[in-house]
Structures are given as structure tokens and as C-alpha cells.
């Protein structure tokens, strides 16, 4: 078994987008989204910048009540880039 990899989700997406920039990262036909890892990483960076602009910082817990939409994925990865923590709220409750 391999050793545990000490990387943040932001580092993982950055590394993957560098190694496989043209590979598909996200497909959501119902929303017309088909992004490569390069495009996905750029979107996540943009969202992370927006989160920081509104004051999100390392250690902040951000509760999200949403369904399974592409923006949830962007938010999860972008919060990882800022050091924030995603707290998912189950929409069935």
C-alpha cells in the first residue's frame, strides 16, 4: 500500500490540471457543462478569489444547502483552496 499523500484539494486539482490539462474533469449535460481539468481549475480559482473577496478565510465553516449541481463541486474545491471547510446540509432534511 502506498503512503498517504499530504496535499490539499487545491494542490491536487492544480497538479492534475498540470499533468492532464486536456482530460475531462466535469461533465453535466443538463447544465451544458463539459470542462477539462485546465478549465475546471480556472473556474475553481475564480470562485476561490470571489470567496476570499467576501471574507472567507482559513478555518471558516461554510454551510451549503444545495442539490447536486456543478456549482457545488466548484464550491467544494474552491473552499479547499481558501482553507475554508465545506459543511454540506442534506436537502432531504
C-alpha positions, -999 to +999 in steps of 0.1 A: +000+000+000+013+035-008+019+062+018-007+088+025-003+119+002-003+152+020-020+175-004-048+199-002-077+196-027-064+228-043-030+213-048-045+181-061-066+199-087-036+221-097-013+191-101-039+172-121-046+202-143-009+205-150-004+168-157-037+162-177-049+197-188-070+184-217-086+154-199-123+159-190-128+168-153-165+176-151-195+168-173-230+180-166-252+176-197-283+191-180-264+223-174-244+222-207-210+219-189-181+199-202-148+211-187-112+199-190-090+199-159-075+232-170-109+248-174-121+233-141-091+245-122-095+280-137-132+281-126-123+269-091-096+296-089-121+323-099-146+311-073-119+309-046-109+346-054-146+355-050-148+337-017-117+355-004-131+388-016-162+383+006-141+375+036-139+336+036-106+326+052-087+295+065-108+276+091-141+292+082-170+267+081-194+273+052-227+255+053-242+248+019-278+236+013-280+226-023-288+198-047-263+180-069-253+208-093-219+217-108-216+248-086-214+226-056-183+209-070-167+243-077-175+255-042-161+224-026-128+226-044-126+264-041-132+263-004-103+238-002-081+264-020-090+291+005-087+269+036-124+270+043-144+240+052-175+229+034-203+217+056-229+200+034-266+203+045-287+174+034-316+188+013-338+158+023-339+171+059 
